[in-house]
Amino acid sequence: MKKLLLFFTILLLTTSAFSQSVVALMNRSGDFFDTLSAGKFEDATTFFDPTLQAQVKPEHLKSLWEKLDTQIGKYESAEIVQSKSEGEFFVVVVEGKFAKDSQRFVLAFNKGEKMVGFYLQQKAPSSAYALPAYADTANIKQQEVKIKGAKNDLVGMLTMPKTGSNIPVVILVHGSGPGDMDQSVGAVKPFKDIALGLAAKGIASIRYVKRTLVYPQEYSGAFTVKEETINDAVTAVNLSKTIPQLNKKQIYVFGLSLGGMLAPRIATLSPDIKGIIMAAAPARKFTDLIIDQNHYMYGLSKDTTAATKEMFNKNLQLIETSRLTKLGTMKPDSLILQLPASYWIDLNNYDQVATAKKLSQRIMVIQGGMDFQVSDADYKLWTAALGKKSNASLKFYPELNHPLTVQTEKGTAEQYRTPANVSEVVINDLATWIKASK
């Protein structure tokens, strides 16, 4: 599986990324970093145009990569975080994740998709994450737990009040793509905020590292959301039943984005949980979301040239290929937008709205108005389906974005580089709703 993944929690395309196929450049960039990671420095220079090949030799790349390995650890993954047109060239900024830190690289491509520039971006000073004011750390305790898997275990964290018994517990389920236990996105850590905020209100939580982050080698072939997300969520639910201080009749599943979309499915596999909380949960197919995100970013780019519009439409056609519901002659591990066909078929045959309507457990749906990744169109669908059900509560927060922090505009993924905490209003609403259960 290529290290450069397509993350639905961010965007397929970024602002002004329409003068040529970003999907193709995403693949090229991913292949380039995979080649460096494999130590194939001679092969890596074949990604360069002749001019850059003459300037940057394999021994230069080897020296650079070894220095990075010494300074910030082993390479883990990479993600395109910015892209723009520069005359006849196209520039992408790739954030490389290493064991100890991250490093941004600037890659410039010509129209033939050959690299004409490659250099490290100087790391700008950034504000660090800060604990939210509502985190009453003096009265909170945390302990490491293990989420057991068929092949490997995951590190998890139980966060709870220092004292008490029969404590309600919430299992936190990730959005798309690899994620740490805090669901960190830039300088924002929504799961950490939620865990600390709920613990201060007398509610425990279990969060854990997502399997695709620590065991990417297990996802080089065909897989579905069951292996990626659902199995570990069910295991965490079962784990919570073994912890003496927790109330086995007050177990909730909180899912953000993809996790929210899958929460009804998790509830059917764990019928004894008390309820689910769906935050920024897609009610539509993922393909529709990606198309919406691309239209949004296309509008922000303000690039109305014929060439740009043509490429934008070609990208939309490529995205449409993710709508498949059966294999036909295709192999399960065939990649579509860098995810296997088996993954898309599983998601496209899953109706999260219909599944949620059949649930007898409690349901809470929350959505932010400043969310540019999952829109109020999805919230309206949830409202139409669940609004009249006695077991469902829904709330729209006009000022919140995708990670549930307060914003004044929708913005882009760059917004997540500024430290912000999950709104205290959300924490209070979650705690009140959980404690209101009978």
Buried (B, 14 or more C-beta within 10 A) or exposed (E): BBBBBBBBBBBBBBBBBBBBBBBEBBBBBBBBBBBBBEEBBEBBBEBBBEEBBEEBEBEEBBEBBEEBBEEBEEBBBBBBBBBBBEEEBBBBBBBBBBEEEBBBBBBBBBEEBBBBBBEEEEEEEEEEBEEBEBBBEEEBEBEEBEBEBEEEBBEBBBBBBEEBEEBBBBBBBBBBBBBBBBBBBBBBBBBBBBBBBBBBBBBBBBBBBBBBBBBBEBBEEBBBBBBBBBBBBBBBBBBBBEBEBBBBEBBBBBBBBBBBBBBBBBBEEBEEBBBBBBBBBBBBBBBBBBBBBBEBBBEBBEBEEEEBEEBBEBBBEBBEEBEBEEEEEBEBBBBBBBBBBBBBBBBBEBEBBEBBBEBEBBBBBBBBBBBBBBBBEBBBBBBEBBEEEEEBBBEBBEEBBBBBBBBEEBBBBEBBBBBBBBBBBBBEBBBEBBEEEE
